[in-house]
Amino acid sequence: MEQRTFPRLGRQAGVVGLGAWQLGADWGTVSEDDAMTVLDAAVEAGVTFLDTADVYGDGRSEQLIGRFRAARPDAALTVATKMGRRVPQTAEAYTLDNFRAWTDRSRANLGVDTLDLVQLHCPPTVVFADDAVFDALDTLVEEKRIAAYGVSVETCDEALTAIARPGVASVQIILNALRHKPLERVLPAAANAGVGIIARVPLASGLLSGRYDEHTTFAADDHRSYNRHGEAFDVGETFSGVDFTTGLAAVRRLAPLVGADRTMAQFALRWVLDQPGVTVVIPGARDAAQARANVAVADQPPLSTSELAEVASVYDELIRPQVHHRW
């Protein structure tokens, strides 16, 4: 698999990683056996970057990855986790004492002395401008609780503020064929600063898999049921903030571009990989076949100029009016 570099992290990662939200919660039930099968299939196929968070299943995702990593010491993995969403979202919660407690819990869950990469998990916007927060993160590095830190953001403005911080190694941001705004300023700024870009929600919560229609229903414990309007967290995390009907219309416009040698999901993932400045894309997977299909995208050719132009046209006509100004 093609390797890309996180300059400030001093590590490389395969361009297709694995997002482990699904292994914890909020996507319907995933058994422990199924989770381990997904991890094994992804790593066997070449994945070296795993992304999780302390809030995914209240630590379940971290614990599963920790068990997997202990059983596969030969696998050269970078595990990124996140912190901050297990408490009420106020700026006052982002303190050194809390950071120590949160990272100590993640270290125990993952079974490591030093966390590879810890990301602030979409904190309140004011946190990004708080020098004390980033001083505290620097202290965690000095104490060897963490090797490096980054941020997961909701908006492009938050990303740009974080990129200007000299200690930020990575920015995780929603980027997909239905969310183009990061292409304008965020990706160029990150590349210039040596900050890695982790592209999350690359399939728009499955919309870009091409498997859904107006009759699709989701389990009650799936955020695609309970967060359609931002009831539980930022609505941009569910279908990228696009209403379901409009998203389906966009996917139907894109479907003729896919061809016989790839799936709709693979087309969408390839679009992300083709954007200059992306370090790694982190699709989730519910089974081994999905994990392997995601990884196969790394060996597929880039999209053509005409294909990229049609994705841009669909975005401009159907999606831009809904989402571009919001995030």
C-alpha positions as a Markdown table, in Angstrom:
| # | Residue | x | y | z |
|---|---|---|---|---|
| 1 | Met | 0.0 | 0.0 | 0.0 |
| 2 | Glu | 1.1 | 3.5 | -0.7 |
| 3 | Gln | 2.6 | 5.2 | 2.4 |
| 4 | Arg | 2.2 | 8.8 | 3.2 |
| 5 | Thr | 3.9 | 10.8 | 6.0 |
| 6 | Phe | 2.8 | 12.7 | 9.0 |
| 7 | Pro | 5.8 | 15.1 | 9.1 |
| 8 | Arg | 5.2 | 16.3 | 12.7 |
| 9 | Leu | 4.5 | 12.8 | 13.9 |
| 10 | Gly | 7.6 | 11.4 | 12.3 |
| 11 | Arg | 5.6 | 8.4 | 11.0 |
| 12 | Gln | 4.2 | 7.0 | 7.8 |
| 13 | Ala | 0.8 | 5.4 | 7.4 |
| 14 | Gly | -0.8 | 3.4 | 4.7 |
| 15 | Val | -3.2 | 5.7 | 2.8 |
| 16 | Val | -6.2 | 3.6 | 3.8 |
| 17 | Gly | -6.7 | 3.2 | 7.5 |
| 18 | Leu | -9.5 | 1.9 | 9.6 |
| 19 | Gly | -12.0 | 4.0 | 11.6 |
| 20 | Ala | -13.1 | 2.1 | 14.7 |
| 21 | Trp | -16.2 | 4.0 | 15.7 |
| 22 | Gln | -18.3 | 1.1 | 14.5 |
| 23 | Leu | -16.4 | -1.4 | 16.7 |
| 24 | Gly | -17.5 | 0.6 | 19.8 |
| 25 | Ala | -21.1 | 1.8 | 19.4 |
| 26 | Asp | -23.6 | 3.9 | 17.5 |
| 27 | Trp | -23.8 | 1.8 | 14.4 |
| 28 | Gly | -25.9 | -1.1 | 15.6 |
| 29 | Thr | -24.5 | -4.1 | 17.3 |
| 30 | Val | -21.0 | -5.4 | 16.4 |
| 31 | Ser | -19.9 | -8.5 | 18.3 |
| 32 | Glu | -16.4 | -8.8 | 19.8 |
| 33 | Asp | -15.7 | -11.7 | 17.4 |
| 34 | Asp | -16.8 | -9.6 | 14.4 |
| 35 | Ala | -14.7 | -6.6 | 15.6 |
| 36 | Met | -11.6 | -8.8 | 15.9 |
| 37 | Thr | -12.3 | -10.2 | 12.4 |
| 38 | Val | -12.5 | -6.7 | 11.0 |
| 39 | Leu | -9.2 | -5.7 | 12.6 |
| 40 | Asp | -7.5 | -8.8 | 11.4 |
| 41 | Ala | -8.7 | -8.5 | 7.9 |
| 42 | Ala | -7.8 | -4.8 | 7.7 |
| 43 | Val | -4.2 | -5.3 | 9.0 |
| 44 | Glu | -3.7 | -8.4 | 6.9 |
| 45 | Ala | -4.7 | -6.3 | 3.8 |
| 46 | Gly | -2.1 | -3.6 | 4.7 |
| 47 | Val | -3.8 | -1.2 | 7.1 |
| 48 | Thr | -1.3 | 0.4 | 9.5 |
| 49 | Phe | -3.4 | 3.3 | 10.9 |
| 50 | Leu | -6.3 | 2.7 | 13.3 |
| 51 | Asp | -8.4 | 5.6 | 14.6 |
| 52 | Thr | -10.6 | 5.2 | 17.7 |
| 53 | Ala | -11.8 | 7.3 | 20.7 |
| 54 | Asp | -12.3 | 6.9 | 24.4 |
| 55 | Val | -16.0 | 7.6 | 23.9 |
| 56 | Tyr | -16.6 | 4.8 | 21.3 |
| 57 | Gly | -18.6 | 2.3 | 23.4 |
| 58 | Asp | -17.2 | 4.1 | 26.5 |
| 59 | Gly | -13.8 | 2.5 | 25.9 |
| 60 | Arg | -14.9 | -0.7 | 24.2 |
| 61 | Ser | -13.3 | 0.2 | 20.8 |
| 62 | Glu | -10.0 | 1.1 | 22.5 |
| 63 | Gln | -10.1 | -2.1 | 24.5 |
| 64 | Leu | -10.7 | -4.3 | 21.5 |
| 65 | Ile | -7.8 | -2.6 | 19.6 |
| 66 | Gly | -5.6 | -3.1 | 22.7 |
| 67 | Arg | -6.3 | -6.8 | 22.8 |
| 68 | Phe | -5.7 | -7.1 | 19.0 |
| 69 | Arg | -2.5 | -5.2 | 19.3 |
| 70 | Ala | -1.3 | -7.4 | 22.1 |
| 71 | Ala | -2.0 | -10.5 | 20.0 |
| 72 | Arg | -0.2 | -9.0 | 17.0 |
| 73 | Pro | 3.0 | -7.4 | 18.3 |
| 74 | Asp | 4.5 | -8.0 | 14.8 |
| 75 | Ala | 2.1 | -5.5 | 13.2 |
| 76 | Ala | 3.6 | -2.0 | 12.9 |
| 77 | Leu | 0.5 | -0.1 | 13.8 |
| 78 | Thr | -0.1 | 3.6 | 14.6 |
| 79 | Val | -3.2 | 3.9 | 16.8 |
| 80 | Ala | -4.8 | 7.3 | 17.1 |
| 81 | Thr | -7.4 | 7.9 | 19.8 |
| 82 | Lys | -9.4 | 10.9 | 20.9 |
| 83 | Met | -10.4 | 12.5 | 24.2 |
| 84 | Gly | -12.8 | 15.0 | 25.6 |
| 85 | Arg | -16.3 | 13.8 | 24.7 |
| 86 | Arg | -17.0 | 11.9 | 27.9 |
| 87 | Val | -17.8 | 15.1 | 29.8 |
| 88 | Pro | -20.1 | 18.1 | 29.3 |
| 89 | Gln | -18.7 | 20.2 | 26.5 |
| 90 | Thr | -17.4 | 23.2 | 28.3 |
| 91 | Ala | -14.1 | 24.9 | 27.8 |
| 92 | Glu | -13.4 | 24.5 | 31.6 |
| 93 | Ala | -13.2 | 20.8 | 31.2 |
| 94 | Tyr | -10.1 | 21.0 | 29.0 |
| 95 | Thr | -7.4 | 21.0 | 31.8 |
| 96 | Leu | -4.1 | 19.3 | 32.3 |
| 97 | Asp | -5.5 | 17.2 | 35.2 |
| 98 | Asn | -8.4 | 16.0 | 33.0 |
| 99 | Phe | -6.0 | 15.3 | 30.2 |
| 100 | Arg | -3.9 | 13.2 | 32.4 |
| 101 | Ala | -6.9 | 11.3 | 33.7 |
| 102 | Trp | -8.3 | 10.8 | 30.2 |
| 103 | Thr | -5.0 | 9.6 | 28.6 |
| 104 | Asp | -4.3 | 7.3 | 31.6 |
| 105 | Arg | -7.6 | 5.6 | 30.9 |
| 106 | Ser | -6.9 | 5.3 | 27.2 |
| 107 | Arg | -3.4 | 4.0 | 27.9 |
| 108 | Ala | -4.9 | 1.3 | 30.1 |
| 109 | Asn | -7.6 | 0.5 | 27.5 |
| 110 | Leu | -5.0 | 0.2 | 24.7 |
| 111 | Gly | -2.4 | -1.5 | 26.9 |
| 112 | Val | 0.5 | 0.9 | 26.2 |
| 113 | Asp | 2.7 | 3.2 | 28.2 |
| 114 | Thr | 2.7 | 6.0 | 25.5 |
| 115 | Leu | -0.2 | 6.7 | 23.2 |
| 116 | Asp | 0.9 | 7.2 | 19.6 |
| 117 | Leu | -1.5 | 10.1 | 18.8 |
| 118 | Val | -4.2 | 11.7 | 20.9 |
| 119 | Gln | -6.7 | 14.1 | 19.3 |
| 120 | Leu | -9.0 | 16.6 | 21.0 |
| 121 | His | -12.4 | 15.2 | 20.0 |
| 122 | Cys | -14.3 | 18.1 | 18.4 |
| 123 | Pro | -14.1 | 20.3 | 21.4 |
| 124 | Pro | -15.9 | 23.6 | 21.9 |
| 125 | Thr | -14.6 | 26.1 | 19.3 |
| 126 | Val | -13.1 | 28.4 | 22.0 |
| 127 | Val | -10.7 | 25.6 | 23.0 |
| 128 | Phe | -8.8 | 26.0 | 19.7 |
| 129 | Ala | -7.7 | 29.5 | 20.7 |
| 130 | Asp | -6.7 | 28.7 | 24.3 |
| 131 | Asp | -2.9 | 28.7 | 24.8 |
| 132 | Ala | -3.3 | 26.8 | 28.1 |
| 133 | Val | -4.9 | 23.8 | 26.4 |
| 134 | Phe | -2.0 | 23.4 | 24.0 |
| 135 | Asp | 0.6 | 24.0 | 26.8 |
| 136 | Ala | -1.1 | 21.1 | 28.6 |
| 137 | Leu | -0.9 | 18.9 | 25.6 |
| 138 | Asp | 2.8 | 19.7 | 25.3 |
| 139 | Thr | 3.2 | 18.7 | 28.9 |
| 140 | Leu | 1.6 | 15.3 | 28.1 |
| 141 | Val | 4.3 | 14.8 | 25.4 |
| 142 | Glu | 7.0 | 15.8 | 27.9 |
| 143 | Glu | 5.6 | 13.3 | 30.4 |
| 144 | Lys | 5.6 | 10.6 | 27.7 |
| 145 | Arg | 2.0 | 9.9 | 28.2 |
| 146 | Ile | 1.5 | 10.7 | 24.5 |
| 147 | Ala | 3.9 | 10.8 | 21.6 |
| 148 | Ala | 2.0 | 13.5 | 19.7 |
| 149 | Tyr | -1.3 | 15.3 | 19.6 |
| 150 | Gly | -3.7 | 16.5 | 17.0 |
| 151 | Val | -7.3 | 17.7 | 16.8 |
| 152 | Ser | -10.6 | 16.4 | 15.3 |
| 153 | Val | -12.7 | 19.3 | 14.1 |
| 154 | Glu | -16.1 | 20.1 | 12.9 |
| 155 | Thr | -15.3 | 23.3 | 10.9 |
| 156 | Cys | -12.7 | 24.5 | 8.5 |
| 157 | Asp | -12.1 | 27.6 | 10.7 |
| 158 | Glu | -11.3 | 25.3 | 13.7 |
| 159 | Ala | -8.9 | 23.4 | 11.5 |
| 160 | Leu | -7.1 | 26.5 | 10.3 |
| 161 | Thr | -6.7 | 27.7 | 13.9 |
| 162 | Ala | -5.2 | 24.4 | 14.9 |
| 163 | Ile | -2.9 | 24.1 | 12.0 |
| 164 | Ala | -1.3 | 27.4 | 13.1 |
| 165 | Arg | -0.3 | 25.7 | 16.4 |
| 166 | Pro | 3.4 | 24.4 | 16.1 |
| 167 | Gly | 2.7 | 21.3 | 18.1 |
| 168 | Val | -0.3 | 20.0 | 16.2 |
| 169 | Ala | 0.7 | 16.9 | 14.3 |
| 170 | Ser | -2.7 | 16.1 | 12.6 |
| 171 | Val | -6.1 | 17.4 | 11.8 |
| 172 | Gln | -9.0 | 15.1 | 11.4 |
| 173 | Ile | -11.8 | 16.5 | 9.3 |
| 174 | Ile | -14.9 | 15.4 | 7.4 |
| 175 | Leu | -13.9 | 15.1 | 3.7 |
| 176 | Asn | -15.9 | 13.3 | 1.1 |
| 177 | Ala | -17.6 | 13.7 | -2.3 |
| 178 | Leu | -20.4 | 15.5 | -0.4 |
| 179 | Arg | -18.2 | 17.7 | 1.7 |
| 180 | His | -15.7 | 19.8 | -0.4 |
| 181 | Lys | -15.0 | 22.9 | 1.7 |
| 182 | Pro | -11.7 | 21.6 | 3.2 |
| 183 | Leu | -10.2 | 21.6 | -0.3 |
| 184 | Glu | -10.2 | 25.3 | -0.4 |
| 185 | Arg | -8.0 | 26.3 | 2.5 |
| 186 | Val | -7.5 | 23.6 | 5.0 |
| 187 | Leu | -5.7 | 21.0 | 2.9 |
| 188 | Pro | -3.2 | 23.5 | 1.4 |
| 189 | Ala | -2.5 | 25.1 | 4.8 |
| 190 | Ala | -1.9 | 21.7 | 6.4 |
| 191 | Ala | 0.5 | 20.7 | 3.6 |
| 192 | Asn | 2.4 | 23.9 | 3.9 |
| 193 | Ala | 2.7 | 23.5 | 7.7 |
| 194 | Gly | 3.6 | 19.8 | 7.7 |
| 195 | Val | 0.3 | 18.8 | 9.4 |
| 196 | Gly | -1.2 | 15.4 | 8.5 |
| 197 | Ile | -4.8 | 15.3 | 7.3 |
| 198 | Ile | -7.0 | 12.4 | 8.5 |
| 199 | Ala | -10.1 | 12.3 | 6.3 |
| 200 | Arg | -13.1 | 11.0 | 8.3 |
| 201 | Val | -16.6 | 10.1 | 7.3 |
| 202 | Pro | -15.4 | 9.4 | 3.8 |
| 203 | Leu | -18.6 | 7.6 | 2.8 |
| 204 | Ala | -21.0 | 10.1 | 4.3 |
| 205 | Ser | -22.2 | 7.6 | 6.9 |
| 206 | Gly | -22.7 | 5.0 | 4.2 |
| 207 | Leu | -24.6 | 7.2 | 1.8 |
| 208 | Leu | -21.8 | 7.0 | -0.7 |
| 209 | Ser | -21.8 | 3.2 | -0.6 |
| 210 | Gly | -24.7 | 3.3 | -3.0 |
| 211 | Arg | -26.6 | 0.7 | -0.9 |
| 212 | Tyr | -29.4 | 2.8 | 0.5 |
| 213 | Asp | -32.7 | 4.1 | -0.9 |
| 214 | Glu | -35.8 | 5.8 | 0.4 |
| 215 | His | -36.9 | 2.6 | 2.0 |
| 216 | Thr | -33.7 | 2.0 | 4.0 |
| 217 | Thr | -34.1 | 2.0 | 7.8 |
| 218 | Phe | -31.5 | 1.9 | 10.5 |
| 219 | Ala | -31.4 | 0.4 | 14.0 |
| 220 | Ala | -32.6 | 2.5 | 16.9 |
| 221 | Asp | -29.1 | 2.5 | 18.4 |
| 222 | Asp | -27.6 | 3.7 | 15.0 |
| 223 | His | -26.8 | 7.4 | 14.9 |
| 224 | Arg | -28.3 | 7.5 | 11.4 |
| 225 | Ser | -31.7 | 7.0 | 13.1 |
| 226 | Tyr | -31.3 | 9.2 | 16.2 |
| 227 | Asn | -29.0 | 12.0 | 15.0 |
| 228 | Arg | -30.6 | 13.0 | 11.7 |
| 229 | His | -31.1 | 16.6 | 13.0 |
| 230 | Gly | -28.2 | 16.8 | 15.5 |
| 231 | Glu | -30.2 | 15.5 | 18.5 |
| 232 | Ala | -27.1 | 13.8 | 20.0 |
| 233 | Phe | -24.0 | 15.5 | 18.5 |
| 234 | Asp | -23.1 | 17.7 | 15.5 |
| 235 | Val | -25.4 | 16.8 | 12.6 |
| 236 | Gly | -22.5 | 17.1 | 10.3 |
| 237 | Glu | -21.3 | 13.7 | 11.6 |
| 238 | Thr | -24.5 | 12.0 | 10.2 |
| 239 | Phe | -24.6 | 11.8 | 6.4 |
| 240 | Ser | -22.2 | 14.7 | 6.4 |
| 241 | Gly | -25.0 | 17.0 | 7.3 |
| 242 | Val | -26.8 | 16.4 | 4.0 |
| 243 | Asp | -30.5 | 15.5 | 4.2 |
| 244 | Phe | -31.0 | 11.9 | 3.3 |
| 245 | Thr | -33.2 | 12.5 | 0.2 |
| 246 | Thr | -30.7 | 15.0 | -1.3 |
| 247 | Gly | -27.9 | 12.6 | -0.6 |
| 248 | Leu | -29.6 | 9.8 | -2.4 |
| 249 | Ala | -30.1 | 12.1 | -5.4 |
| 250 | Ala | -26.4 | 13.0 | -5.5 |
| 251 | Val | -25.4 | 9.3 | -5.3 |
| 252 | Arg | -27.7 | 8.5 | -8.2 |
| 253 | Arg | -26.0 | 11.2 | -10.3 |
| 254 | Leu | -22.6 | 9.8 | -9.4 |
| 255 | Ala | -23.5 | 6.1 | -10.0 |
| 256 | Pro | -22.9 | 6.1 | -13.8 |
| 257 | Leu | -19.2 | 7.0 | -13.2 |
| 258 | Val | -18.5 | 4.0 | -11.1 |
| 259 | Gly | -18.0 | 1.4 | -13.9 |
| 260 | Ala | -17.8 | -2.4 | -13.6 |
| 261 | Asp | -14.4 | -2.7 | -11.9 |
| 262 | Arg | -15.1 | -0.9 | -8.6 |
| 263 | Thr | -18.0 | -0.3 | -6.2 |
| 264 | Met | -19.6 | 3.0 | -5.4 |
| 265 | Ala | -17.8 | 3.0 | -2.1 |
| 266 | Gln | -14.5 | 2.5 | -3.7 |
| 267 | Phe | -15.1 | 5.3 | -6.2 |
| 268 | Ala | -15.9 | 7.6 | -3.2 |
| 269 | Leu | -12.8 | 6.5 | -1.3 |
| 270 | Arg | -10.6 | 7.0 | -4.3 |
| 271 | Trp | -12.0 | 10.5 | -4.7 |
| 272 | Val | -10.7 | 11.3 | -1.1 |
| 273 | Leu | -7.3 | 9.8 | -1.8 |
| 274 | Asp | -6.9 | 11.9 | -4.9 |
| 275 | Gln | -7.2 | 15.2 | -3.0 |
| 276 | Pro | -3.7 | 16.7 | -2.5 |
| 277 | Gly | -2.8 | 17.0 | 1.1 |
| 278 | Val | -4.7 | 13.9 | 2.4 |
| 279 | Thr | -2.5 | 11.7 | 4.5 |
| 280 | Val | -4.9 | 8.8 | 5.4 |
| 281 | Val | -8.6 | 8.1 | 4.9 |
| 282 | Ile | -10.3 | 6.1 | 7.7 |
| 283 | Pro | -13.5 | 4.3 | 6.5 |
| 284 | Gly | -15.1 | 2.0 | 9.0 |
| 285 | Ala | -16.1 | -1.6 | 8.3 |
| 286 | Arg | -18.6 | -4.0 | 9.8 |
| 287 | Asp | -17.1 | -7.2 | 8.4 |
| 288 | Ala | -13.9 | -8.5 | 6.8 |
| 289 | Ala | -15.2 | -8.2 | 3.2 |
| 290 | Gln | -15.8 | -4.4 | 3.7 |
| 291 | Ala | -12.4 | -4.0 | 5.3 |
| 292 | Arg | -10.6 | -5.7 | 2.4 |
| 293 | Ala | -12.7 | -3.8 | -0.2 |
| 294 | Asn | -11.7 | -0.5 | 1.4 |
| 295 | Val | -8.0 | -1.4 | 1.3 |
| 296 | Ala | -8.2 | -2.4 | -2.4 |
| 297 | Val | -8.9 | 1.2 | -3.3 |
| 298 | Ala | -5.2 | 2.0 | -2.6 |
| 299 | Asp | -4.3 | -0.1 | -5.7 |
| 300 | Gln | -6.9 | 1.5 | -8.0 |
| 301 | Pro | -6.0 | 4.2 | -10.4 |
| 302 | Pro | -6.8 | 7.8 | -9.7 |
| 303 | Leu | -10.1 | 9.2 | -11.0 |
| 304 | Ser | -9.9 | 10.9 | -14.3 |
| 305 | Thr | -10.2 | 14.6 | -14.9 |
| 306 | Ser | -13.7 | 14.2 | -16.2 |
| 307 | Glu | -14.8 | 12.1 | -13.2 |
| 308 | Leu | -13.4 | 14.6 | -10.8 |
| 309 | Ala | -15.2 | 17.4 | -12.7 |
| 310 | Glu | -18.5 | 15.5 | -12.5 |
| 311 | Val | -18.2 | 15.0 | -8.7 |
| 312 | Ala | -17.6 | 18.8 | -8.4 |
| 313 | Ser | -20.6 | 19.5 | -10.6 |
| 314 | Val | -22.9 | 17.3 | -8.5 |
| 315 | Tyr | -21.6 | 18.9 | -5.3 |
| 316 | Asp | -22.1 | 22.4 | -6.7 |
| 317 | Glu | -25.7 | 21.7 | -7.9 |
| 318 | Leu | -27.1 | 19.6 | -5.1 |
| 319 | Ile | -24.9 | 19.7 | -2.0 |
| 320 | Arg | -23.2 | 23.1 | -1.8 |
| 321 | Pro | -26.3 | 25.0 | -0.9 |
| 322 | Gln | -27.0 | 22.8 | 2.1 |
| 323 | Val | -23.6 | 22.3 | 3.7 |
| 324 | His | -20.8 | 24.5 | 2.3 |
| 325 | His | -21.6 | 27.6 | 4.5 |
| 326 | Arg | -22.1 | 25.5 | 7.7 |
| 327 | Trp | -18.8 | 23.8 | 8.3 |
